Structures are given as C-alpha cells and as structure tokens.
Amino acid sequence: MAEKLLDREFVIYRDRNVFLGGKIEDGQLKLESMVYGDDYDSEQHLEFTADDTFKIFSLMSFEEFVVFLQENHLRGFNDFLIENGIIPKTTTL
C-alpha cells in the first residue's frame, strides 16, 4: 500500500558538477538531473502523473526511493520505470 505522499523538496545527491533532486507536489513527482562539465552539459526533467507517482510509491517507500536513486542513479531508475510500465513526461536540455 502506498504511503500518504507529503509535499516536499528533496536532494538525492549534489556535488560541484552533478545534481539529482526534485519535489513531490499535489501528489505528483518531479525529478531534475543536471550534469555540467568542461565539454558536456546535460539537464533532464522528469514529470510523473499522479497515477504514476502513486504506482512508484506503491512499489517502494519514499525512503527506499531515495536509497535506490543514491545507489542506482537515474539510469537505474529509468530501468525500474521501464520494467513497471511507467513513462514520465521528459524534457532534456
């Protein structure tokens, strides 16, 4: 059973050139990933519907979600999404 989702902002990891974090607002998850380097810049924004957000947090708690992203990064999370038929709205800059 999914836990009640509270509105919150969170940071999964951050260092000088890398950031992964997001927020839950009105039952919808939004993730933001940024990587900046001397010859490479990338930004990716993932937005999930309320139904997909509910599905994610039916499969794992918020704490498990944070640990999963810390250990598997966004690439591993994308694999998790594919395996569970969740397709976010994605913006890549």
C-alpha positions as CSV (number, residue, x, y, z in Angstrom):
1,M,0.0,0.0,0.0
2,A,1.3,3.4,-0.9
3,E,2.2,5.8,1.9
4,K,0.5,9.2,2.0
5,L,2.6,11.5,-0.1
6,L,3.5,14.7,1.5
7,D,4.6,17.7,-0.5
8,R,8.3,18.0,-0.2
9,E,11.5,19.0,-2.0
10,F,14.5,16.7,-1.8
11,V,18.1,16.3,-2.9
12,I,19.4,12.8,-3.8
13,Y,22.9,14.0,-4.4
14,R,24.8,17.1,-5.2
15,D,28.4,18.0,-5.9
16,R,30.2,20.6,-7.8
17,N,29.0,19.4,-11.3
18,V,26.2,16.9,-10.6
19,F,22.7,17.3,-9.1
20,L,19.8,15.0,-8.7
21,G,16.7,16.1,-6.8
22,G,13.1,17.0,-7.1
23,K,9.9,17.5,-5.4
24,I,6.5,16.0,-4.7
25,E,3.7,18.5,-5.1
26,D,0.0,17.8,-5.2
27,G,0.7,14.0,-5.4
28,Q,3.0,14.4,-8.5
29,L,6.7,13.5,-8.5
30,K,9.1,15.7,-10.5
31,L,12.8,14.9,-10.8
32,E,15.6,17.1,-12.1
33,S,19.0,15.9,-13.1
34,M,21.9,18.2,-14.1
35,V,25.5,17.3,-15.1
36,Y,27.9,20.0,-16.1
37,G,31.5,19.5,-17.3
38,D,34.2,21.2,-19.4
39,D,32.9,19.7,-22.6
40,Y,29.5,18.2,-21.6
41,D,26.3,19.7,-20.2
42,S,23.0,17.9,-19.7
43,E,19.8,18.6,-18.0
44,Q,16.9,16.2,-17.7
45,H,13.5,16.9,-16.2
46,L,11.0,14.0,-15.5
47,E,7.4,14.7,-14.6
48,F,5.0,12.0,-13.4
49,T,1.3,11.9,-13.4
50,A,-0.5,11.5,-10.0
51,D,-1.3,7.9,-11.1
52,D,2.3,7.0,-11.9
53,T,3.5,8.7,-8.8
54,F,1.1,6.6,-6.8
55,K,2.4,3.5,-8.6
56,I,6.0,4.3,-7.8
57,F,5.3,4.8,-4.2
58,S,3.1,1.6,-4.1
59,L,6.3,-0.3,-5.1
60,M,8.6,1.4,-2.7
61,S,8.5,3.9,0.2
62,F,9.9,7.4,-0.1
63,E,13.0,6.3,1.9
64,E,13.5,3.3,-0.4
65,F,13.2,5.6,-3.4
66,V,15.9,7.9,-2.1
67,V,18.3,5.0,-1.4
68,F,17.5,3.4,-4.8
69,L,18.4,6.6,-6.6
70,Q,21.5,7.1,-4.5
71,E,22.7,3.6,-5.3
72,N,21.5,3.2,-8.9
73,H,21.3,6.8,-10.1
74,L,18.9,8.0,-12.8
75,R,19.9,5.3,-15.3
76,G,18.9,2.5,-12.8
77,F,15.7,4.4,-12.1
78,N,14.9,4.6,-15.8
79,D,15.2,0.8,-16.0
80,F,12.9,0.5,-13.0
81,L,10.3,2.7,-14.8
82,I,10.5,0.6,-18.0
83,E,10.1,-2.6,-16.0
84,N,7.0,-1.2,-14.4
85,G,5.4,0.4,-17.4
86,I,5.8,4.0,-16.2
87,I,6.6,6.6,-18.8
88,P,7.2,10.1,-17.5
89,K,6.9,13.3,-19.4
90,T,10.6,14.0,-20.1
91,T,12.4,17.2,-21.1
92,T,16.1,17.0,-22.0
93,L,18.2,20.2,-22.4
